[in-house]
Amino acid sequence: MNVIRTCWVMGDSIPEAARKSTRSTSYVHKVYSRLRDQASAPETAGHDRVREAVAV
């Protein structure tokens, strides 16, 4: 799944991610959909980001 996640972040197409990960296009489509849903969910937005200090 890490290969597919990397492909998704890099903007690779589903067929390209399937080739790189040696998985079926239908499986990659499911993973891409799940990643897209997680990225757009408000409760997870910014979850893994570190807040930068702001000069006041």
PyMOL Python script that loads the backbone (N, CA, C, O; Angstrom):
from pymol import cmd

cmd.read_pdbstr("""\
ATOM      1  N   MET A   1       0.813  -1.193   0.000  1.00  0.00           N
ATOM      2  CA  MET A   1       0.000   0.000   0.000  1.00  0.00           C
ATOM      3  C   MET A   1       0.857   1.259   0.000  1.00  0.00           C
ATOM      4  O   MET A   1       0.405   2.298  -0.480  1.00  0.00           O
ATOM      5  N   ASN A   2       2.075   1.199   0.521  1.00  0.00           N
ATOM      6  CA  ASN A   2       2.941   2.374   0.527  1.00  0.00           C
ATOM      7  C   ASN A   2       3.277   2.830  -0.881  1.00  0.00           C
ATOM      8  O   ASN A   2       3.364   4.032  -1.134  1.00  0.00           O
ATOM      9  N   VAL A   3       3.468   1.889  -1.806  1.00  0.00           N
ATOM     10  CA  VAL A   3       3.749   2.250  -3.193  1.00  0.00           C
ATOM     11  C   VAL A   3       2.546   2.973  -3.780  1.00  0.00           C
ATOM     12  O   VAL A   3       2.705   3.981  -4.468  1.00  0.00           O
ATOM     13  N   ILE A   4       1.356   2.474  -3.518  1.00  0.00           N
ATOM     14  CA  ILE A   4       0.146   3.090  -4.050  1.00  0.00           C
ATOM     15  C   ILE A   4      -0.053   4.468  -3.434  1.00  0.00           C
ATOM     16  O   ILE A   4      -0.423   5.409  -4.136  1.00  0.00           O
ATOM     17  N   ARG A   5       0.184   4.599  -2.149  1.00  0.00           N
ATOM     18  CA  ARG A   5       0.055   5.900  -1.491  1.00  0.00           C
ATOM     19  C   ARG A   5       1.044   6.903  -2.085  1.00  0.00           C
ATOM     20  O   ARG A   5       0.691   8.059  -2.317  1.00  0.00           O
ATOM     21  N   THR A   6       2.256   6.472  -2.326  1.00  0.00           N
ATOM     22  CA  THR A   6       3.262   7.341  -2.934  1.00  0.00           C
ATOM     23  C   THR A   6       2.829   7.763  -4.332  1.00  0.00           C
ATOM     24  O   THR A   6       2.967   8.929  -4.701  1.00  0.00           O
ATOM     25  N   CYS A   7       2.311   6.827  -5.104  1.00  0.00           N
ATOM     26  CA  CYS A   7       1.828   7.144  -6.447  1.00  0.00           C
ATOM     27  C   CYS A   7       0.697   8.161  -6.384  1.00  0.00           C
ATOM     28  O   CYS A   7       0.639   9.074  -7.208  1.00  0.00           O
ATOM     29  N   TRP A   8      -0.204   8.012  -5.414  1.00  0.00           N
ATOM     30  CA  TRP A   8      -1.322   8.932  -5.264  1.00  0.00           C
ATOM     31  C   TRP A   8      -0.816  10.339  -4.939  1.00  0.00           C
ATOM     32  O   TRP A   8      -1.282  11.325  -5.510  1.00  0.00           O
ATOM     33  N   VAL A   9       0.138  10.415  -4.021  1.00  0.00           N
ATOM     34  CA  VAL A   9       0.695  11.714  -3.636  1.00  0.00           C
ATOM     35  C   VAL A   9       1.399  12.363  -4.828  1.00  0.00           C
ATOM     36  O   VAL A   9       1.322  13.578  -5.011  1.00  0.00           O
ATOM     37  N   MET A  10       2.081  11.558  -5.633  1.00  0.00           N
ATOM     38  CA  MET A  10       2.819  12.081  -6.786  1.00  0.00           C
ATOM     39  C   MET A  10       1.907  12.377  -7.971  1.00  0.00           C
ATOM     40  O   MET A  10       2.349  12.983  -8.947  1.00  0.00           O
ATOM     41  N   GLY A  11       0.655  11.965  -7.904  1.00  0.00           N
ATOM     42  CA  GLY A  11      -0.293  12.254  -8.971  1.00  0.00           C
ATOM     43  C   GLY A  11      -0.279  11.253 -10.117  1.00  0.00           C
ATOM     44  O   GLY A  11      -0.749  11.556 -11.214  1.00  0.00           O
ATOM     45  N   ASP A  12       0.258  10.064  -9.868  1.00  0.00           N
ATOM     46  CA  ASP A  12       0.274   9.025 -10.906  1.00  0.00           C
ATOM     47  C   ASP A  12      -1.145   8.540 -11.190  1.00  0.00           C
ATOM     48  O   ASP A  12      -2.003   8.549 -10.307  1.00  0.00           O
ATOM     49  N   SER A  13      -1.377   8.122 -12.419  1.00  0.00           N
ATOM     50  CA  SER A  13      -2.677   7.582 -12.792  1.00  0.00           C
ATOM     51  C   SER A  13      -2.875   6.212 -12.140  1.00  0.00           C
ATOM     52  O   SER A  13      -1.926   5.597 -11.653  1.00  0.00           O
ATOM     53  N   ILE A  14      -4.109   5.758 -12.143  1.00  0.00           N
ATOM     54  CA  ILE A  14      -4.418   4.450 -11.567  1.00  0.00           C
ATOM     55  C   ILE A  14      -3.670   3.329 -12.309  1.00  0.00           C
ATOM     56  O   ILE A  14      -3.082   2.466 -11.657  1.00  0.00           O
ATOM     57  N   PRO A  15      -3.675   3.316 -13.651  1.00  0.00           N
ATOM     58  CA  PRO A  15      -2.928   2.255 -14.345  1.00  0.00           C
ATOM     59  C   PRO A  15      -1.424   2.281 -14.042  1.00  0.00           C
ATOM     60  O   PRO A  15      -0.794   1.231 -13.920  1.00  0.00           O
ATOM     61  N   GLU A  16      -0.860   3.478 -13.922  1.00  0.00           N
ATOM     62  CA  GLU A  16       0.571   3.586 -13.606  1.00  0.00           C
ATOM     63  C   GLU A  16       0.848   3.082 -12.188  1.00  0.00           C
ATOM     64  O   GLU A  16       1.829   2.374 -11.960  1.00  0.00           O
ATOM     65  N   ALA A  17      -0.007   3.444 -11.243  1.00  0.00           N
ATOM     66  CA  ALA A  17       0.164   2.972  -9.866  1.00  0.00           C
ATOM     67  C   ALA A  17      -0.004   1.458  -9.791  1.00  0.00           C
ATOM     68  O   ALA A  17       0.697   0.795  -9.027  1.00  0.00           O
ATOM     69  N   ALA A  18      -0.921   0.910 -10.573  1.00  0.00           N
ATOM     70  CA  ALA A  18      -1.120  -0.540 -10.598  1.00  0.00           C
ATOM     71  C   ALA A  18       0.127  -1.240 -11.127  1.00  0.00           C
ATOM     72  O   ALA A  18       0.537  -2.275 -10.600  1.00  0.00           O
ATOM     73  N   ARG A  19       0.720  -0.678 -12.158  1.00  0.00           N
ATOM     74  CA  ARG A  19       1.934  -1.274 -12.726  1.00  0.00           C
ATOM     75  C   ARG A  19       3.087  -1.225 -11.721  1.00  0.00           C
ATOM     76  O   ARG A  19       3.790  -2.218 -11.528  1.00  0.00           O
ATOM     77  N   LYS A  20       3.277  -0.072 -11.084  1.00  0.00           N
ATOM     78  CA  LYS A  20       4.382   0.090 -10.133  1.00  0.00           C
ATOM     79  C   LYS A  20       4.204  -0.788  -8.901  1.00  0.00           C
ATOM     80  O   LYS A  20       5.185  -1.281  -8.343  1.00  0.00           O
ATOM     81  N   SER A  21       2.964  -0.986  -8.475  1.00  0.00           N
ATOM     82  CA  SER A  21       2.714  -1.746  -7.253  1.00  0.00           C
ATOM     83  C   SER A  21       2.421  -3.220  -7.512  1.00  0.00           C
ATOM     84  O   SER A  21       2.255  -4.004  -6.577  1.00  0.00           O
ATOM     85  N   THR A  22       2.362  -3.583  -8.773  1.00  0.00           N
ATOM     86  CA  THR A  22       2.008  -4.950  -9.203  1.00  0.00           C
ATOM     87  C   THR A  22       0.677  -5.399  -8.600  1.00  0.00           C
ATOM     88  O   THR A  22       0.527  -6.549  -8.188  1.00  0.00           O
ATOM     89  N   ARG A  23      -0.286  -4.476  -8.556  1.00  0.00           N
ATOM     90  CA  ARG A  23      -1.638  -4.764  -8.087  1.00  0.00           C
ATOM     91  C   ARG A  23      -2.613  -4.496  -9.221  1.00  0.00           C
ATOM     92  O   ARG A  23      -2.249  -3.876 -10.221  1.00  0.00           O
ATOM     93  N   SER A  24      -3.831  -4.951  -9.075  1.00  0.00           N
ATOM     94  CA  SER A  24      -4.848  -4.736 -10.109  1.00  0.00           C
ATOM     95  C   SER A  24      -5.311  -3.280 -10.093  1.00  0.00           C
ATOM     96  O   SER A  24      -5.228  -2.595  -9.074  1.00  0.00           O
ATOM     97  N   THR A  25      -5.799  -2.826 -11.246  1.00  0.00           N
ATOM     98  CA  THR A  25      -6.310  -1.457 -11.318  1.00  0.00           C
ATOM     99  C   THR A  25      -7.540  -1.281 -10.428  1.00  0.00           C
ATOM    100  O   THR A  25      -7.752  -0.195  -9.888  1.00  0.00           O
ATOM    101  N   SER A  26      -8.350  -2.322 -10.265  1.00  0.00           N
ATOM    102  CA  SER A  26      -9.534  -2.200  -9.408  1.00  0.00           C
ATOM    103  C   SER A  26      -9.121  -2.002  -7.943  1.00  0.00           C
ATOM    104  O   SER A  26      -9.754  -1.236  -7.217  1.00  0.00           O
ATOM    105  N   TYR A  27      -8.059  -2.693  -7.514  1.00  0.00           N
ATOM    106  CA  TYR A  27      -7.580  -2.526  -6.141  1.00  0.00           C
ATOM    107  C   TYR A  27      -7.022  -1.118  -5.949  1.00  0.00           C
ATOM    108  O   TYR A  27      -7.304  -0.464  -4.945  1.00  0.00           O
ATOM    109  N   VAL A  28      -6.233  -0.659  -6.909  1.00  0.00           N
ATOM    110  CA  VAL A  28      -5.657   0.689  -6.818  1.00  0.00           C
ATOM    111  C   VAL A  28      -6.773   1.731  -6.798  1.00  0.00           C
ATOM    112  O   VAL A  28      -6.683   2.721  -6.072  1.00  0.00           O
ATOM    113  N   HIS A  29      -7.817   1.516  -7.584  1.00  0.00           N
ATOM    114  CA  HIS A  29      -8.949   2.444  -7.595  1.00  0.00           C
ATOM    115  C   HIS A  29      -9.581   2.536  -6.217  1.00  0.00           C
ATOM    116  O   HIS A  29      -9.916   3.630  -5.762  1.00  0.00           O
ATOM    117  N   LYS A  30      -9.749   1.397  -5.544  1.00  0.00           N
ATOM    118  CA  LYS A  30     -10.319   1.384  -4.197  1.00  0.00           C
ATOM    119  C   LYS A  30      -9.422   2.143  -3.220  1.00  0.00           C
ATOM    120  O   LYS A  30      -9.906   2.916  -2.393  1.00  0.00           O
ATOM    121  N   VAL A  31      -8.113   1.915  -3.323  1.00  0.00           N
ATOM    122  CA  VAL A  31      -7.180   2.587  -2.418  1.00  0.00           C
ATOM    123  C   VAL A  31      -7.167   4.093  -2.698  1.00  0.00           C
ATOM    124  O   VAL A  31      -7.197   4.893  -1.763  1.00  0.00           O
ATOM    125  N   TYR A  32      -7.124   4.485  -3.975  1.00  0.00           N
ATOM    126  CA  TYR A  32      -7.156   5.902  -4.334  1.00  0.00           C
ATOM    127  C   TYR A  32      -8.417   6.558  -3.787  1.00  0.00           C
ATOM    128  O   TYR A  32      -8.359   7.673  -3.269  1.00  0.00           O
ATOM    129  N   SER A  33      -9.555   5.879  -3.894  1.00  0.00           N
ATOM    130  CA  SER A  33     -10.815   6.424  -3.385  1.00  0.00           C
ATOM    131  C   SER A  33     -10.747   6.623  -1.881  1.00  0.00           C
ATOM    132  O   SER A  33     -11.181   7.651  -1.362  1.00  0.00           O
ATOM    133  N   ARG A  34     -10.205   5.645  -1.190  1.00  0.00           N
ATOM    134  CA  ARG A  34     -10.079   5.741   0.269  1.00  0.00           C
ATOM    135  C   ARG A  34      -9.137   6.885   0.652  1.00  0.00           C
ATOM    136  O   ARG A  34      -9.423   7.638   1.583  1.00  0.00           O
ATOM    137  N   LEU A  35      -8.025   7.017  -0.057  1.00  0.00           N
ATOM    138  CA  LEU A  35      -7.082   8.106   0.225  1.00  0.00           C
ATOM    139  C   LEU A  35      -7.720   9.463  -0.047  1.00  0.00           C
ATOM    140  O   LEU A  35      -7.530  10.408   0.719  1.00  0.00           O
ATOM    141  N   ARG A  36      -8.476   9.557  -1.139  1.00  0.00           N
ATOM    142  CA  ARG A  36      -9.153  10.814  -1.472  1.00  0.00           C
ATOM    143  C   ARG A  36     -10.172  11.167  -0.391  1.00  0.00           C
ATOM    144  O   ARG A  36     -10.270  12.323   0.021  1.00  0.00           O
ATOM    145  N   ASP A  37     -10.929  10.173   0.068  1.00  0.00           N
ATOM    146  CA  ASP A  37     -11.926  10.407   1.109  1.00  0.00           C
ATOM    147  C   ASP A  37     -11.268  10.836   2.416  1.00  0.00           C
ATOM    148  O   ASP A  37     -11.762  11.734   3.098  1.00  0.00           O
ATOM    149  N   GLN A  38     -10.166  10.202   2.761  1.00  0.00           N
ATOM    150  CA  GLN A  38      -9.461  10.558   3.993  1.00  0.00           C
ATOM    151  C   GLN A  38      -8.879  11.962   3.900  1.00  0.00           C
ATOM    152  O   GLN A  38      -8.878  12.705   4.882  1.00  0.00           O
ATOM    153  N   ALA A  39      -8.388  12.323   2.727  1.00  0.00           N
ATOM    154  CA  ALA A  39      -7.788  13.645   2.559  1.00  0.00           C
ATOM    155  C   ALA A  39      -8.828  14.751   2.641  1.00  0.00           C
ATOM    156  O   ALA A  39      -8.508  15.868   3.046  1.00  0.00           O
ATOM    157  N   SER A  40     -10.069  14.458   2.263  1.00  0.00           N
ATOM    158  CA  SER A  40     -11.101  15.485   2.273  1.00  0.00           C
ATOM    159  C   SER A  40     -11.920  15.500   3.556  1.00  0.00           C
ATOM    160  O   SER A  40     -12.741  16.396   3.753  1.00  0.00           O
ATOM    161  N   ALA A  41     -11.708  14.522   4.428  1.00  0.00           N
ATOM    162  CA  ALA A  41     -12.468  14.454   5.674  1.00  0.00           C
ATOM    163  C   ALA A  41     -11.999  15.561   6.623  1.00  0.00           C
ATOM    164  O   ALA A  41     -10.799  15.685   6.870  1.00  0.00           O
ATOM    165  N   PRO A  42     -12.912  16.359   7.153  1.00  0.00           N
ATOM    166  CA  PRO A  42     -12.509  17.482   8.012  1.00  0.00           C
ATOM    167  C   PRO A  42     -11.822  17.047   9.298  1.00  0.00           C
ATOM    168  O   PRO A  42     -10.961  17.767   9.805  1.00  0.00           O
ATOM    169  N   GLU A  43     -12.179  15.892   9.834  1.00  0.00           N
ATOM    170  CA  GLU A  43     -11.565  15.474  11.102  1.00  0.00           C
ATOM    171  C   GLU A  43     -10.119  15.026  10.942  1.00  0.00           C
ATOM    172  O   GLU A  43      -9.388  14.958  11.930  1.00  0.00           O
ATOM    173  N   THR A  44      -9.689  14.717   9.718  1.00  0.00           N
ATOM    174  CA  THR A  44      -8.304  14.302   9.521  1.00  0.00           C
ATOM    175  C   THR A  44      -7.475  15.368   8.827  1.00  0.00           C
ATOM    176  O   THR A  44      -6.260  15.210   8.702  1.00  0.00           O
ATOM    177  N   ALA A  45      -8.087  16.433   8.379  1.00  0.00           N
ATOM    178  CA  ALA A  45      -7.351  17.483   7.678  1.00  0.00           C
ATOM    179  C   ALA A  45      -6.320  18.093   8.615  1.00  0.00           C
ATOM    180  O   ALA A  45      -6.666  18.589   9.687  1.00  0.00           O
ATOM    181  N   GLY A  46      -5.066  18.059   8.216  1.00  0.00           N
ATOM    182  CA  GLY A  46      -3.995  18.624   9.011  1.00  0.00           C
ATOM    183  C   GLY A  46      -3.556  17.759  10.158  1.00  0.00           C
ATOM    184  O   GLY A  46      -2.719  18.185  10.954  1.00  0.00           O
ATOM    185  N   HIS A  47      -4.082  16.566  10.279  1.00  0.00           N
ATOM    186  CA  HIS A  47      -3.758  15.688  11.400  1.00  0.00           C
ATOM    187  C   HIS A  47      -2.269  15.374  11.478  1.00  0.00           C
ATOM    188  O   HIS A  47      -1.704  15.342  12.571  1.00  0.00           O
ATOM    189  N   ASP A  48      -1.626  15.143  10.341  1.00  0.00           N
ATOM    190  CA  ASP A  48      -0.229  14.738  10.355  1.00  0.00           C
ATOM    191  C   ASP A  48       0.716  15.915  10.079  1.00  0.00           C
ATOM    192  O   ASP A  48       1.898  15.712   9.802  1.00  0.00           O
ATOM    193  N   ARG A  49       0.206  17.110  10.153  1.00  0.00           N
ATOM    194  CA  ARG A  49       1.047  18.271   9.897  1.00  0.00           C
ATOM    195  C   ARG A  49       1.463  18.920  11.203  1.00  0.00           C
ATOM    196  O   ARG A  49       0.695  18.969  12.164  1.00  0.00           O
ATOM    197  N   VAL A  50       2.680  19.415  11.222  1.00  0.00           N
ATOM    198  CA  VAL A  50       3.184  20.093  12.407  1.00  0.00           C
ATOM    199  C   VAL A  50       2.951  21.581  12.208  1.00  0.00           C
ATOM    200  O   VAL A  50       3.282  22.135  11.160  1.00  0.00           O
ATOM    201  N   ARG A  51       2.395  22.210  13.194  1.00  0.00           N
ATOM    202  CA  ARG A  51       2.137  23.648  13.089  1.00  0.00           C
ATOM    203  C   ARG A  51       3.441  24.406  13.195  1.00  0.00           C
ATOM    204  O   ARG A  51       4.286  24.101  14.036  1.00  0.00           O
ATOM    205  N   GLU A  52       3.595  25.387  12.344  1.00  0.00           N
ATOM    206  CA  GLU A  52       4.795  26.218  12.369  1.00  0.00           C
ATOM    207  C   GLU A  52       4.608  27.369  13.339  1.00  0.00           C
ATOM    208  O   GLU A  52       3.501  27.875  13.524  1.00  0.00           O
ATOM    209  N   ALA A  53       5.699  27.769  13.947  1.00  0.00           N
ATOM    210  CA  ALA A  53       5.650  28.906  14.851  1.00  0.00           C
ATOM    211  C   ALA A  53       5.427  30.175  14.032  1.00  0.00           C
ATOM    212  O   ALA A  53       5.971  30.340  12.940  1.00  0.00           O
ATOM    213  N   VAL A  54       4.616  31.057  14.590  1.00  0.00           N
ATOM    214  CA  VAL A  54       4.312  32.315  13.911  1.00  0.00           C
ATOM    215  C   VAL A  54       4.870  33.459  14.744  1.00  0.00           C
ATOM    216  O   VAL A  54       4.605  33.566  15.941  1.00  0.00           O
ATOM    217  N   ALA A  55       5.654  34.320  14.079  1.00  0.00           N
ATOM    218  CA  ALA A  55       6.199  35.475  14.782  1.00  0.00           C
ATOM    219  C   ALA A  55       5.088  36.475  15.014  1.00  0.00           C
ATOM    220  O   ALA A  55       4.302  36.763  14.111  1.00  0.00           O
ATOM    221  N   VAL A  56       5.023  37.011  16.237  1.00  0.00           N
ATOM    222  CA  VAL A  56       3.959  37.957  16.564  1.00  0.00           C
ATOM    223  C   VAL A  56       4.548  39.326  16.791  1.00  0.00           C
ATOM    224  O   VAL A  56       3.815  40.273  17.079  1.00  0.00           O
TER     225      VAL A  56
END
""", "prot")
cmd.dss("prot")
cmd.show_as("cartoon", "prot")
cmd.util.cbc("prot")
cmd.orient("prot")
